[in-house]
Amino acid sequence: MAETKQTEAPQLPKHKVKYKKAFQRACNEPNAKGKLCGGHLKRWFYLADVLEQACGDVRQTFGDHAELYRCEHCRILYLPSEQEPRGRNVAGLGQQSIFGLTLTAKPGDEKDNQ
């Protein structure tokens, strides 16, 4: 897989912004002692955040419906990687079973989308 070099993330006055690595799920920002934060990256809906509504710089920079992730501990913002599909769970796509078992839905359990 060819690696693409992403440019620096646009920095905001009140938020630190980084790019996620492909399928990254935990924060990789070192703290003052040099240890990694390790907080979970969660999808951040900044329009519902009262403190962000008062600040407003994320909305001005990225628009109303940007896909952003935020560390639950240090609150650093992460932009999604170019290698992973948009709109998917932060946990990624998952893996096929190493045992070769891929179960499909039972014939009667399929629901019609009407």
N, C-alpha and C positions, 0 to 999 in steps of 0.2 A: 504494500500500500504506500503510495507516494505521500510524503508529508508536505503540507502547504504551510508556508510561514505566514502567520497572521500579523498584521500590524499592531501597534500598541492600542490598547483599548482607550476610548476617549475618557479622560478623567474629569470628574465633576467636582465642584467646590466642597461639597459636604459628604461625598461618597467615594470610596476607592472602588475602581472597576477593573476586572480582569477577564480574560477569556478562559473558559473551561477547556480542559483537555478532552479528548474524545471519550465519552461515557464516564466522565469523572463524577463521583457522587459525594466526595468529602472535600472540605476546604484544605488547601495546601499552603496557607499563609503562615509563615513563622511568627511566633509572638516575640516579646521582648527577651525571653530567655533562649530563643532559638528553636523551641519545640514547635511542631506543627499544630495548628488549631484543631483540625480533625472534625469540625462541626459538619453536620449534614447540609447539603445544598438543597434548598427547597424552592419550588417555583414561587416567585414573589409577584403578587398582584398589587402593584403599587398604587393603583387608583383607589383601592379599598383601605389603604393605610392612612390613618389620620395625620400622623406626623409627616408623611411624605406629601400629603395634600397641602400642608402649610409651607413646605419647602418648595416643591414643584420643579426642581431642576431635572429630575429623571424624566418627567413627562415632557418637558421642553426639549430634551435631548433625543429621547428615543420614541416619542409619540405615545398614543393612547394604548396600544395593544402589543407592545414589544414583549418578547419572551426573555425574561430575566430570572436568574436564580440568586438566592441570598443565603449566606452562611447563617445558621441559627445562633452561633455564638458571637462571632466578631462582626457580623453584618456587612461583610464585603460583598459587592455585587459581582455576579459572573454572567457574561454573555455566552450564548451557546457556541459550541465548536462547529466548524464548517463540516466536519466529518460525520456528525450524527444528524439524523432526521429531525426536522422541526415538529413541535407539538407532541412529541412522545414523552413518556414518563422519564424522569431523571435517572431511573434505574436502568434504562436502556431497553433493548429489544428482547433480552433473555437469550437462552441457549437451547439448542435441541438436546434432548436427552442423550447421554453417552451410552445408554443401554439400548438405543434404537427404538424406544417406545414413544411414538407420537400418536396420542389418542385423538380421534375426531369425535364430533358430537354424535349422539345416538340419532337414528332417523326420526324419531318422534319428538326430539328435544329442540329441533330447529324452529325458530320463530320467524314469522313473516314480517317484513318491514312494511306495513301498510299504514 
